Amino acid sequence: MLSALADAQKFIIVFIPVDYDMIKIKRLLIMLLPFMGATRVPAQTVLTEQQAVELALKKSPLLNVATLQVKKQKQLQGTSFNLANPDITLESPTGDFMTVGVLQSFEFPTVYIKQGQIAKQQIVLAEKEKTLTEAEVKQQVKTAYLHLQFTNQMLAQLKKQDSIYFIIADAASRQFTAGQIDFVAKTFAATQYGEVHNQFVQAQTDATLALQQLQLYTGITNIITTTPFTKSNNTFLLTEIATDSATLVSTPFIQYYTQKQNIAKKSWQLEKNKALPGFSFGYMNQGAKNTEFPLRLRAGINIPIWFWQYSSAIKAAKTNLQITQQNTLAQQQNLNSKLQQLKSDAIKFQTSLVFYETTGLKQADDLIAASARMFSAGQTDYITYLRTLSDAYNIQVKYLETLRAFNQSILNINYLNGQ
């Protein structure tokens, strides 16, 4: 591709009108110098995608919040065995003296067991939510990294086009002044350059914004140089991406909703255990001062006779369990649908990439070289030449856009699979 571009540029020099003075010719040659040899740029530190992800994970507020949520649930685990406050009384049972009484109430033992189980499951849920948050941060950073790769490549592509179209437009203007071409050809060349230049200016803005976005995620303030913009190096075959329900159960998204379902089930069991009798035990002296100690003790049972309040709570907890079950199924369907669409898109983009890499890009290079030769030989005019160049460069741009779309689809598939 680069060799064809160089050929085209050399032919552009050939058709400079002979009536140009040496100063004008030198100016044109100076413009072409950047394309005649390798451009040297200051050495910059290359930041890989993995390094960008690691930096972002260290400073992500979202991930910090998820970590604190796990910490909070572990702290709340101590509230599982939450006894009611004891009743302490001071009374005169016989009217002759004052005595102190203490009474402590207890739920049925399985209530505390179930509460402890729910607390543990809440910790697991917070950890799974943290996993989802981490996956989301990774996805954001990888997408920003890919966007910077793409915008930089587009900027380089449009920079070449902008320089070439400027030279052509300038030559056309001079030839029009010399009376060698008509107004339409000169105007068409100027219009084509203006359109390409506008795209180039927009590409500069896009590249700047993409750099700022990645800087925001990683905390790096200097210029970030990415690795080359190439096809995703994932080794899996797209045809082997599983979208069946059995496979999706193991993905972080479904595991999260399955865990919510587990908590709902434990909560339902807890409400049923709350309907069991409670107990009370205490020290209450209702006799004379010399009453023996064993006779001062009190024990009781709390009979849940108001059954309707327990029944309502149990029914509501069971309904909540059914809600979480259906929600899990809905998430499986949604995830299945997204993966199927992404898989289809990735295969489609991959097929297009094969065309561009085996045929399309070579044809674009051939068009650029052949059209330059024909134009230099006077076999085509400005309008035909510029239209051919436009078609050839559009092929190169579409290749870059397809490459980005393919890489993005792979990122999205990995994200939904928890990779």
C-alpha positions in Angstrom: 0.0 0.0 0.0 2.8 2.4 0.9 4.7 1.6 -2.3 1.6 2.4 -4.4 1.1 5.6 -2.5 4.7 6.6 -3.2 4.2 5.8 -6.9 1.2 8.0 -7.0 3.1 10.8 -5.4 6.0 10.5 -7.8 3.5 10.8 -10.7 2.0 13.9 -9.2 5.4 15.5 -9.4 5.8 14.5 -13.1 2.8 16.4 -14.3 3.8 19.8 -12.8 3.6 22.3 -15.7 6.9 23.2 -17.3 6.2 26.9 -16.8 6.6 26.7 -13.0 9.5 28.7 -11.7 12.1 27.0 -9.5 10.8 28.5 -6.3 7.4 27.0 -6.8 8.8 23.6 -7.7 11.0 23.6 -4.6 8.0 24.4 -2.5 6.1 21.4 -4.0 9.1 19.2 -3.4 9.4 20.3 0.2 5.7 19.3 0.6 6.4 15.9 -0.7 9.5 15.2 1.4 7.6 13.7 4.3 6.2 11.1 2.0 9.4 10.2 0.2 11.1 8.8 3.3 10.3 7.5 6.7 9.1 10.2 9.1 11.1 10.3 12.3 9.2 11.0 15.5 10.4 11.3 19.1 10.5 8.0 21.0 7.4 7.4 23.0 6.4 4.9 25.6 4.1 2.3 24.2 1.2 1.4 26.5 -0.3 -2.0 25.8 -4.0 -2.7 26.3 -3.3 -4.9 29.3 -1.2 -2.2 30.9 -4.0 0.3 30.3 -6.5 -2.1 32.0 -4.3 -2.6 35.0 -3.8 1.1 35.5 -7.5 1.7 35.2 -8.4 -1.0 37.7 -6.1 0.6 40.3 -7.8 4.0 40.2 -11.3 3.1 39.3 -13.9 4.7 41.7 -16.5 2.1 40.6 -14.2 -0.7 41.6 -13.4 0.9 44.9 -17.1 1.2 45.6 -17.6 -2.5 44.8 -14.7 -3.4 47.1 -16.3 -1.4 50.0 -19.6 -3.1 49.3 -17.9 -6.4 50.0 -16.4 -5.0 53.1 -19.7 -3.7 54.3 -21.4 -7.1 53.9 -18.7 -8.8 55.8 -19.2 -6.3 58.6 -23.0 -6.9 58.6 -22.4 -10.6 59.0 -22.0 -9.9 62.8 -25.7 -8.9 62.9 -26.9 -12.4 62.1 -27.3 -13.4 65.7 -29.2 -10.3 66.7 -30.9 -11.0 70.0 -33.7 -8.7 71.3 -32.7 -6.3 74.0 -33.3 -7.8 77.5 -36.0 -6.4 79.8 -34.6 -5.2 83.1 -37.2 -4.3 85.8 -37.2 -2.9 89.3 -40.4 -3.8 91.2 -41.9 -4.6 94.6 -43.6 -8.0 94.3 -45.0 -8.1 97.9 -45.0 -4.4 98.8 -42.2 -4.9 101.4 -39.0 -4.6 99.3 -37.7 -3.8 95.8 -36.2 -6.5 93.6 -34.5 -6.5 90.2 -35.8 -8.7 87.3 -34.2 -9.6 84.0 -36.0 -11.3 81.0 -34.4 -12.2 77.7 -36.3 -13.3 74.6 -35.0 -15.6 71.9 -36.2 -16.6 68.4 -36.3 -20.2 67.4 -32.6 -21.3 66.9 -33.1 -21.9 63.1 -34.0 -18.3 62.6 -30.4 -17.3 63.6 -29.0 -20.0 61.4 -30.9 -18.8 58.4 -29.9 -15.2 59.1 -26.3 -16.3 59.2 -26.7 -18.1 55.9 -28.3 -15.0 54.2 -25.4 -12.9 55.5 -22.9 -15.2 53.9 -24.9 -15.2 50.6 -24.9 -11.4 50.7 -21.1 -11.4 50.8 -21.1 -13.8 47.8 -23.5 -11.5 46.0 -21.3 -8.4 46.7 -18.2 -10.3 45.4 -20.1 -11.2 42.2 -21.2 -7.6 41.8 -17.5 -6.6 42.2 -16.7 -9.1 39.4 -19.2 -7.5 37.1 -17.9 -4.0 38.0 -14.4 -5.1 37.2 -15.5 -6.5 33.9 -17.3 -3.3 33.1 -14.2 -1.2 33.8 -12.1 -3.5 31.6 -14.7 -3.2 28.8 -14.6 0.6 29.1 -10.9 0.8 29.0 -10.5 -1.7 26.2 -13.0 0.1 24.1 -11.3 3.5 24.8 -7.9 1.9 23.8 -9.4 0.5 20.6 -11.0 3.9 19.8 -7.6 5.6 20.2 -5.9 3.0 17.9 -8.6 3.6 15.3 -8.6 7.4 15.5 -4.8 7.5 15.3 -4.9 5.3 12.2 -7.6 7.3 10.6 -5.7 10.5 11.3 -2.6 9.1 9.6 -4.7 7.9 6.7 -6.4 11.3 6.2 -3.1 13.2 6.8 -1.7 11.5 3.7 -4.8 12.2 1.7 -4.9 15.8 2.9 -1.3 16.4 1.7 -1.9 14.7 -1.7 -5.2 16.5 -2.4 -3.6 19.8 -1.4 -0.9 19.3 -4.0 -3.4 18.3 -6.6 -5.7 21.2 -5.9 -2.8 23.7 -5.9 -1.5 22.3 -9.2 -5.0 22.5 -10.7 -5.3 26.2 -9.5 -2.0 27.1 -11.2 -2.9 25.3 -14.4 -6.3 27.1 -14.5 -4.5 30.4 -14.1 -2.2 29.4 -16.9 -5.2 28.5 -19.0 -4.4 24.8 -19.3 -7.6 23.5 -17.6 -11.2 24.7 -17.3 -13.0 26.2 -14.3 -14.9 23.0 -13.6 -11.7 20.9 -13.2 -10.1 23.5 -11.0 -13.2 23.8 -8.8 -13.7 20.1 -8.6 -10.1 19.7 -7.4 -10.6 22.4 -4.8 -13.8 20.9 -3.6 -12.3 17.5 -3.2 -9.4 18.9 -1.2 -11.8 20.9 1.0 -13.8 17.8 1.8 -10.7 15.7 2.6 -9.3 18.5 4.7 -12.5 18.8 6.7 -12.4 15.1 7.4 -8.7 15.5 8.4 -9.6 18.3 10.9 -12.4 16.2 12.4 -10.0 13.2 12.7 -7.6 15.4 14.7 -10.4 16.3 17.1 -11.5 12.7 17.4 -7.9 11.5 18.1 -7.5 14.2 20.8 -10.7 13.2 22.5 -9.9 9.5 22.3 -6.5 10.2 23.9 -8.1 12.3 26.7 -10.6 9.5 27.4 -7.8 6.9 27.8 -5.8 9.3 29.9 -8.8 9.8 32.2 -9.2 6.0 32.7 -5.5 5.3 33.2 -4.4 8.5 35.0 -1.6 9.1 32.6 -1.1 12.8 31.7 1.5 12.5 28.9 0.8 11.3 25.3 -0.1 7.6 25.1 1.2 5.6 22.2 -0.8 2.4 21.5 0.3 -0.8 20.0 -0.3 -1.2 16.2 -3.9 -1.3 15.0 -4.3 -4.9 13.9 -6.9 -7.6 14.0 -7.8 -9.0 17.5 -5.4 -11.8 18.4 -8.0 -13.9 20.1 -7.4 -17.5 19.1 -10.9 -18.9 19.5 -13.0 -19.7 16.5 -16.2 -17.6 16.2 -18.1 -20.8 15.2 -17.2 -22.3 18.5 -18.8 -19.5 20.7 -21.5 -21.3 22.7 -24.8 -19.5 23.3 -26.7 -22.3 24.9 -28.3 -21.9 28.3 -26.1 -24.5 30.0 -23.0 -22.6 29.0 -24.4 -19.2 29.9 -25.1 -20.3 33.5 -21.3 -20.0 34.1 -21.0 -16.4 32.9 -20.6 -13.7 35.6 -23.9 -12.0 34.6 -26.0 -15.1 35.1 -24.1 -16.1 38.2 -25.0 -12.7 39.7 -28.7 -13.2 39.1 -28.5 -16.8 40.2 -27.0 -15.6 43.5 -29.8 -13.1 44.0 -32.1 -16.1 43.5 -30.3 -18.0 46.2 -30.7 -15.1 48.6 -34.4 -14.9 47.8 -34.7 -18.6 48.6 -32.9 -18.2 51.9 -35.1 -15.3 52.8 -38.2 -17.4 52.1 -36.9 -20.1 54.4 -36.2 -17.4 57.0 -39.7 -16.1 57.0 -41.0 -19.7 57.5 -38.8 -20.1 60.5 -39.9 -16.9 62.0 -43.4 -18.5 62.3 -41.9 -21.0 64.8 -42.3 -20.5 68.6 -39.9 -18.2 70.4 -38.5 -18.6 73.9 -37.8 -16.4 77.0 -35.7 -16.9 80.0 -35.0 -14.7 83.0 -34.7 -13.9 86.7 -37.8 -12.6 88.3 -38.4 -12.7 92.1 -42.2 -12.6 92.7 -42.0 -14.1 96.2 -40.6 -13.3 99.6 -37.0 -12.2 100.1 -36.0 -15.7 101.2 -37.4 -17.4 98.1 -34.8 -20.0 96.9 -32.9 -19.0 93.7 -34.2 -21.7 91.4 -37.7 -20.5 92.2 -36.8 -17.0 91.1 -36.1 -18.2 87.5 -38.6 -17.8 84.7 -38.9 -19.6 81.4 -41.5 -19.1 78.7 -42.5 -19.8 75.1 -43.7 -17.3 72.5 -46.6 -18.8 70.6 -47.1 -17.3 67.1 -50.9 -17.3 67.2 -51.3 -14.2 64.9 -50.7 -16.5 61.9 -51.9 -14.2 59.2 -48.9 -11.8 59.6 -46.5 -14.7 59.2 -48.5 -16.2 56.4 -48.4 -12.9 54.4 -44.6 -12.5 54.9 -44.0 -16.1 53.8 -46.2 -15.6 50.7 -44.4 -12.4 49.8 -41.0 -14.0 50.2 -42.1 -16.9 48.0 -43.3 -14.5 45.3 -40.0 -12.7 45.5 -38.2 -16.0 44.9 -40.4 -16.5 41.8 -39.5 -13.0 40.6 -35.8 -13.7 40.9 -36.2 -17.0 39.1 -38.0 -15.4 36.2 -35.5 -12.5 36.1 -32.7 -15.0 35.9 -34.4 -16.7 32.9 -35.0 -13.3 31.3 -31.3 -12.4 31.7 -30.3 -15.7 30.1 -32.5 -15.0 27.1 -31.2 -11.5 26.8 -27.6 -12.6 27.1 -28.2 -15.4 24.6 -29.7 -12.9 22.1 -26.8 -10.5 22.5 -24.2 -13.2 22.1 -25.9 -14.5 19.0 -26.0 -11.0 17.4 -22.4 -10.3 18.3 -21.3 -13.7 17.0 -23.1 -13.0 13.7 -21.6 -9.5 13.4 -18.1 -10.8 14.1 -18.4 -13.5 11.5 -19.7 -10.9 9.0 -16.9 -8.5 9.8 -14.3 -11.3 9.6 -15.5 -12.2 6.1 -15.2 -8.6 5.0 -11.7 -8.4 6.5 -10.7 -11.5 4.5 -11.9 -9.7 1.3 -10.0 -6.5 2.1 -6.8 -8.2 3.1 -6.7 -10.6 0.1 -8.2 -8.4 -2.6 -9.6 -5.0 -1.6 -6.5 -3.3 -0.4 -4.4 -4.5 -3.3 -7.0 -3.3 -5.7 -7.0 0.1 -4.0 -3.2 0.3 -4.3 -3.4 -0.7 -8.0 -6.1 2.0 -8.6 -3.9 4.7 -7.0 -0.8 3.7 -9.0 -2.6 3.1 -12.3 -4.7 6.3 -12.1 -1.5 8.3 -11.4 0.2 6.8 -14.4 -2.7 7.5 -16.7 -3.1 11.1 -15.4 0.6 11.7 -15.8 0.3 10.4 -19.4 -2.6 12.7 -20.1 -5.1 9.9 -20.6 -7.5 11.1 -17.8 -8.5 14.5 -16.6 -8.5 15.9 -13.0 -12.2 14.9 -12.4 -11.6 11.3 -13.4 -8.3 11.1 -11.5 -9.7 12.5 -8.3 -12.8 10.3 -8.4 -10.6 7.2 -8.8 -8.4 8.3 -5.9 -11.5 8.9 -3.8 -12.8 5.4 -4.6 -9.4 3.9 -3.7 -9.0 5.7 -0.5 -12.6 4.9 0.5 -11.7 1.2 0.3 -8.8 1.8 2.7 -11.1 3.7 5.1 -13.7 1.1 5.0 -11.1 -1.5 5.8 -10.1 0.4 8.9 -13.8 0.8 10.0 -14.4 -2.9 9.5 -11.3 -3.8 11.4 -12.5 -1.6 14.3 -16.0 -3.1 14.2 -14.6 -6.6 14.2 -12.3 -5.9 17.2 -15.1 -4.2 19.0 -17.4 -7.2 18.5 -14.7 -9.5 19.9 -14.4 -7.2 23.0 -18.1 -7.3 23.5 -18.2 -11.1 23.3 -15.4 -11.4 25.8 -17.1 -8.9 28.1 -20.4 -10.9 28.1 -18.4 -14.1 28.7 -16.6 -12.5 31.6 -13.2 -12.5 29.9 
